[in-house]
Amino acid sequence: MLPPHAPPHANPTTPSIPIPTSQHKLGSGVGFTEEDSANFTASWYSKTKGMVEQMLKVYSSTLVLRVRMPISDDLSPRNFITKIVKYDRVVNVPNSMTVLHELLPASLAMAEKKLSGVYNFCNPGVISHNEMLDLYKKYIDPSYTYTNFSLEDQDKILKAGRSNNELDCNKLVDAVPECKINEIHEACELVFQRMKVNLTNDGTIPDKLFKRAGA
């Protein structure tokens, strides 16, 4: 437990964010704000994240960054792109996501300003799994193919539930106007442009890309 007067620090976290409701339908453009309580408890991981967020909110020195589906400019195993490229089937659902190339500098700016409290730490807007994989085909591997299945079918094979939603990022954008935080579609287009250069330079393109058995 932190002491009452702990020095300023940041806590990047994958949030146990709210479940979509009639007021926050997926794709509606109405995102959950930092004032909306985390209530997704379909997995132990998410449930404990929500509990920790509530505890950290009482410390005036703590900056809580709600990261979602982090995206990097490489094919790191923790990159959201790397994960879905390897799935046999994907759901086509829009989600808020975090482009690290743009948001890591924003986190440093927030720390320098000694900001505290909870921030939705994502790019504005939502992007779907299909849109992401189409960009992968466009820039990285034109031969790549994918297959969709429904949320209901996905639930049958998962050991724990998954949340899908949009987070309102106005508070973040207003807090660091000096940082360029693009709308998620533009941000991801730029991600794949940089990724193509990176993977070409390190020799991953064209012969070391992930291929499914029999592909």
VENPE-V457149 format. One record per residue. N is the residue number from 1. SS is DSSP state (A for helix, B for strand, O for the rest). PSI is psi as a letter, one per 20 degrees, with the letter a starting at -180 (NA if undefined). OMEGA is omega as a letter, one per 20 degrees, with the letter a starting at -180 (999 if undefined). Layout:
# VENPE-V457149
n->N ss->SS psi->PSI omega->OMEGA
n->N ss->SS psi->PSI omega->OMEGA
This chain:
# VENPE-V457149
n->1 ss->O psi->p omega->a
n->2 ss->O psi->q omega->r
n->3 ss->O psi->q omega->a
n->4 ss->O psi->h omega->a
n->5 ss->O psi->l omega->a
n->6 ss->O psi->q omega->r
n->7 ss->O psi->q omega->a
n->8 ss->O psi->p omega->r
n->9 ss->B psi->q omega->a
n->10 ss->B psi->q omega->r
n->11 ss->B psi->n omega->r
n->12 ss->B psi->p omega->a
n->13 ss->B psi->q omega->r
n->14 ss->B psi->o omega->a
n->15 ss->O psi->q omega->r
n->16 ss->O psi->m omega->a
n->17 ss->O psi->r omega->a
n->18 ss->O psi->q omega->r
n->19 ss->O psi->p omega->r
n->20 ss->O psi->q omega->r
n->21 ss->O psi->a omega->r
n->22 ss->O psi->h omega->r
n->23 ss->O psi->i omega->a
n->24 ss->O psi->l omega->a
n->25 ss->O psi->q omega->r
n->26 ss->O psi->p omega->r
n->27 ss->O psi->j omega->a
n->28 ss->O psi->i omega->a
n->29 ss->O psi->i omega->r
n->30 ss->O psi->o omega->a
n->31 ss->O psi->r omega->r
n->32 ss->B psi->p omega->r
n->33 ss->O psi->r omega->r
n->34 ss->O psi->i omega->r
n->35 ss->O psi->i omega->r
n->36 ss->O psi->p omega->a
n->37 ss->O psi->q omega->r
n->38 ss->O psi->p omega->a
n->39 ss->O psi->j omega->r
n->40 ss->O psi->o omega->a
n->41 ss->O psi->k omega->a
n->42 ss->O psi->i omega->r
n->43 ss->O psi->q omega->r
n->44 ss->A psi->h omega->r
n->45 ss->A psi->g omega->a
n->46 ss->A psi->h omega->a
n->47 ss->A psi->g omega->a
n->48 ss->A psi->h omega->r
n->49 ss->A psi->g omega->r
n->50 ss->A psi->h omega->r
n->51 ss->A psi->g omega->r
n->52 ss->A psi->g omega->r
n->53 ss->A psi->g omega->r
n->54 ss->A psi->h omega->r
n->55 ss->A psi->g omega->a
n->56 ss->A psi->h omega->a
n->57 ss->O psi->h omega->a
n->58 ss->O psi->i omega->a
n->59 ss->O psi->o omega->a
n->60 ss->O psi->i omega->a
n->61 ss->O psi->j omega->a
n->62 ss->B psi->p omega->r
n->63 ss->B psi->o omega->a
n->64 ss->B psi->o omega->a
n->65 ss->B psi->o omega->a
n->66 ss->B psi->n omega->r
n->67 ss->B psi->q omega->r
n->68 ss->O psi->p omega->r
n->69 ss->O psi->m omega->a
n->70 ss->B psi->p omega->a
n->71 ss->B psi->p omega->r
n->72 ss->O psi->r omega->a
n->73 ss->O psi->j omega->r
n->74 ss->O psi->a omega->r
n->75 ss->O psi->l omega->r
n->76 ss->O psi->q omega->r
n->77 ss->O psi->h omega->a
n->78 ss->O psi->i omega->r
n->79 ss->O psi->p omega->r
n->80 ss->A psi->h omega->r
n->81 ss->A psi->g omega->r
n->82 ss->A psi->g omega->a
n->83 ss->A psi->g omega->a
n->84 ss->A psi->h omega->r
n->85 ss->A psi->h omega->a
n->86 ss->O psi->i omega->r
n->87 ss->O psi->q omega->r
n->88 ss->O psi->h omega->r
n->89 ss->O psi->q omega->a
n->90 ss->B psi->q omega->r
n->91 ss->O psi->q omega->r
n->92 ss->O psi->n omega->a
n->93 ss->O psi->p omega->r
n->94 ss->B psi->q omega->a
n->95 ss->B psi->q omega->r
n->96 ss->O psi->q omega->a
n->97 ss->O psi->r omega->a
n->98 ss->B psi->o omega->r
n->99 ss->B psi->o omega->a
n->100 ss->A psi->h omega->a
n->101 ss->A psi->h omega->a
n->102 ss->A psi->h omega->a
n->103 ss->A psi->h omega->r
n->104 ss->A psi->g omega->r
n->105 ss->A psi->h omega->r
n->106 ss->A psi->h omega->r
n->107 ss->A psi->h omega->r
n->108 ss->A psi->h omega->r
n->109 ss->A psi->h omega->r
n->110 ss->A psi->h omega->r
n->111 ss->A psi->g omega->r
n->112 ss->A psi->h omega->r
n->113 ss->O psi->i omega->a
n->114 ss->O psi->l omega->r
n->115 ss->O psi->q omega->r
n->116 ss->O psi->r omega->a
n->117 ss->B psi->a omega->a
n->118 ss->B psi->p omega->r
n->119 ss->B psi->p omega->r
n->120 ss->B psi->o omega->a
n->121 ss->O psi->m omega->a
n->122 ss->O psi->r omega->r
n->123 ss->O psi->q omega->r
n->124 ss->O psi->q omega->r
n->125 ss->O psi->a omega->r
n->126 ss->O psi->q omega->r
n->127 ss->B psi->q omega->a
n->128 ss->B psi->r omega->r
n->129 ss->A psi->g omega->a
n->130 ss->A psi->g omega->r
n->131 ss->A psi->h omega->r
n->132 ss->A psi->g omega->a
n->133 ss->A psi->h omega->r
n->134 ss->A psi->h omega->r
n->135 ss->A psi->h omega->r
n->136 ss->A psi->g omega->r
n->137 ss->A psi->g omega->a
n->138 ss->A psi->g omega->a
n->139 ss->A psi->h omega->a
n->140 ss->O psi->g omega->a
n->141 ss->O psi->n omega->a
n->142 ss->O psi->h omega->a
n->143 ss->O psi->i omega->a
n->144 ss->O psi->q omega->r
n->145 ss->O psi->q omega->r
n->146 ss->O psi->r omega->a
n->147 ss->O psi->p omega->r
n->148 ss->B psi->q omega->r
n->149 ss->O psi->r omega->a
n->150 ss->O psi->r omega->r
n->151 ss->A psi->h omega->r
n->152 ss->A psi->g omega->r
n->153 ss->A psi->h omega->r
n->154 ss->A psi->g omega->a
n->155 ss->A psi->h omega->a
n->156 ss->A psi->h omega->a
n->157 ss->A psi->i omega->a
n->158 ss->O psi->q omega->r
n->159 ss->O psi->h omega->r
n->160 ss->O psi->q omega->a
n->161 ss->O psi->r omega->r
n->162 ss->O psi->q omega->r
n->163 ss->O psi->q omega->r
n->164 ss->O psi->p omega->a
n->165 ss->O psi->r omega->r
n->166 ss->O psi->p omega->r
n->167 ss->B psi->p omega->r
n->168 ss->O psi->p omega->a
n->169 ss->O psi->j omega->a
n->170 ss->A psi->h omega->a
n->171 ss->A psi->g omega->r
n->172 ss->A psi->g omega->a
n->173 ss->A psi->g omega->a
n->174 ss->A psi->h omega->a
n->175 ss->A psi->h omega->a
n->176 ss->O psi->m omega->a
n->177 ss->O psi->i omega->r
n->178 ss->O psi->i omega->a
n->179 ss->O psi->p omega->r
n->180 ss->O psi->o omega->r
n->181 ss->O psi->o omega->a
n->182 ss->O psi->q omega->r
n->183 ss->O psi->q omega->a
n->184 ss->A psi->h omega->a
n->185 ss->A psi->g omega->r
n->186 ss->A psi->g omega->r
n->187 ss->A psi->g omega->a
n->188 ss->A psi->h omega->r
n->189 ss->A psi->g omega->r
n->190 ss->A psi->h omega->r
n->191 ss->A psi->g omega->a
n->192 ss->A psi->h omega->r
n->193 ss->A psi->g omega->r
n->194 ss->A psi->h omega->a
n->195 ss->A psi->g omega->r
n->196 ss->A psi->g omega->r
n->197 ss->A psi->g omega->a
n->198 ss->A psi->g omega->a
n->199 ss->A psi->h omega->r
n->200 ss->A psi->g omega->a
n->201 ss->A psi->h omega->a
n->202 ss->O psi->j omega->r
n->203 ss->O psi->j omega->r
n->204 ss->O psi->g omega->r
n->205 ss->O psi->p omega->j
n->206 ss->O psi->i omega->a
n->207 ss->O psi->i omega->a
n->208 ss->O psi->j omega->r
n->209 ss->O psi->q omega->r
n->210 ss->O psi->p omega->r
n->211 ss->O psi->p omega->r
n->212 ss->O psi->q omega->r
n->213 ss->O psi->p omega->r
n->214 ss->O psi->i omega->a
n->215 ss->O psi->NA omega->999
